């Protein structure tokens, strides 16, 4: 077997291209004429490709896989969604962060840069209910960060992470703190805790990673159709933050009526506030569908604040399925992943007299300490209630339940995802379109589809600086 670490850049490219169209099983069988099932399933897909395509033995070396070429090899999956679009299946985990050393260097002299500045990507198509060894390598790409249009933001993300570590706050890091380069947890038990500088508090082990949202855009750019994605940043010298600030400052202080007239939007439009924001940035398919927002997994939200600072609407998450959510564990739960990887950009309109005035925006993500404590307890309470059985009370044909409500913890609650109710209970009570609006509980009963919500009072607290 050849020693992969001795390949030069040209040889790496040739071998990578030779793998396209081959399954993991094909790659292994080219090395061995016959091979047993146990041998095939010995390692993960990435390890098998490293070992049998390039001859790299499984290792945790601090240097890139190919030396002296200085190229790191990464094998990563993507999938096809129901709507036909492509998506990364997961984030791309890079190197473990050494809390005690990484902060001592600048970006270009960091271990991150040494290990990952040039990455040979091999993509394979992941398909459900398919044997792993049947997955096929479909595309390859040499990702050179020094030539990457996102380098400026990646460096900014690295600096944020490293400065947090330097301050002794690695335990407060969240993947959603940054835009493209994240710090994801690596290990989920007490043995995964690591020392950090300038504090005695130990922090969960983390690795640098390219976020799943960022990898999805790479998949669509290099594999799928990217022609319909709008880009709002055309000047590489302008940062994302500066651009958003420059655009919004032109409209701060203008009323809803002024903005509707300026952008020729009907005051009868239900989504007129979102339409105003999209017009501000001159995007046709919505700010949430622009390249920058998609890469960083930023969700724009328009917020109406009353004169007293109150916010009427809570913010909903996608509906969950009862039988699926009870089989999750907290560390791998959809809610935890959503909160740890998502940023929210709130655009605030505050009521003054008889109109709403645009006050500006705030980019926010949930602090890790809240996720690890309040939200974790809330999620577990919800799951336990679903498993043990939800109690229903019917008063004047209105159905009440004992899932965690808006007064449970001050941050999140559970309530219906739809305005249409539907129930089929074991006591014989039935109403609504069960098939369309309800979901089945573990005990066989059916209730209106539910989802998690941010409390409106919590959103008010996040945006308290606008209440002046």
Phi, psi and omega in degrees: 000134182289155177266107186300332186290352180261359181291147171266176186301318182295316180295322178298317179297314181298314181294321179298315180294329180292340182277344184297130181091354181261145174277167177300321179296319178300316182297318180293318185288343174287336179272324179235133181296316175232145183210139183277161181300321181298319182293320181298320186266017187293324182229179175288169184300316179301317180294321180295318179294316178303314186287314189264343176266320184245350180078026179267120177285150180302127182206167176240037182300147179279348179260165179301159183299322182251110175239141011271010182296335179072036183242131177264140179258131177226128177251122191221143184267153169226167183218163175260130178275168181298332180276003178095347180283160178262152180212145171296142179280335184200170174293162175258105181284131182256242183256151175298138180275123174273099184303327186279343185241325190302324185287349183282348183244162171274175190304310185286347177250012184278162175293326177304312183292317179301319185279326194236010185292337175225117185238127172271110180268134169239119180261137171236149181276115176274135178227139182294149176059031179239140179300132183306323184287351178268350178298141184250140170288127184244333184211156174224153180203131173271113183263109180255110185297328181294339179252006185276134180295343182264006185303319182300317180287323178298318178295321178297320178296316179300315180298320178298311182299313183293321178295324178296319178295316181300328180279359182077031183238030179299331179289348178262357182296143175223145180300333182280355180297331189243178187267297186248315179267121183247174173239096185265152179291145180228094187105147186221041177216179185298332179289348182270001179282141184229151175289152177223161184287154170064022175195157176268354181287128177273149183241149176301138177300136180226159176233150169293146178207153166271125186301154178302320179296322178291317179295326177299319179290327174294319178301313182290329181286318186260346181239313185264204181263121183244006187291337184266006181268122179276150180240129181264336179261111180253346180256111184293346180273349181262131179281160179302313181300315181295322181294313180300317181296316181297317181293310186290329182300332181292339186246353179300132181097347179278146182274164176303317181297318178297317183289322177298318179292316181300321185258008178055052179248136180289136179289351179272351182293128181294326181257035186297329181291318176295323179295322177299313181297317180298322178291324177305319183263002176057048178244136185274329186254014177098141182300326182293342181260009178279158184303315185294319180289323179292316181299319184267359183054052176261127179255116177281138179225129174269135185236130173258121181252133180283172183300328180273005178093352180290152176239124187286314187273140166273172181245127185264156172253171177299152178295144176251160177258129186303314185288339178274317186291332180287346178264001175278157165248159188303316185298328181252013185289152180295323181294314179299314179298318180300313184287330181279345185241357187249137169253150177241133175249108182269124174256119193255128172244120182250137182286131174224114185061247185249021182215162176256129183255133178288121186255345181129202185221164173216129175266126189217147167221155185289130177301141183300325182296327177288319179300315185287344183242279185302311184291321178300314180295319178297316180297315181295323178296319179296313181297316179298321180295318179295319181293316184282335180120125179278135178267135181245140175233130182249120179232118181053042178070008175259131184262125177248151179227171183249030169291157182304120183266189187293339180265005186291314187217356177086355183237308183226158175211175178243132172202175185302147178271348183229154178280347179266127181261150179206130182218146169216098188258161183293342178278006178098349180292134179210137175199155175079176180274097184300313184298325186269321190245356184244164176225146185276136176276163180303331181273005177098344177287162178239137175221163179308138179305137184243161174207168175277149179226143165283132175298143177296329178291329177291318177297321177301317180294322178298323186257027186297337181291343178273353182268064180242000000 
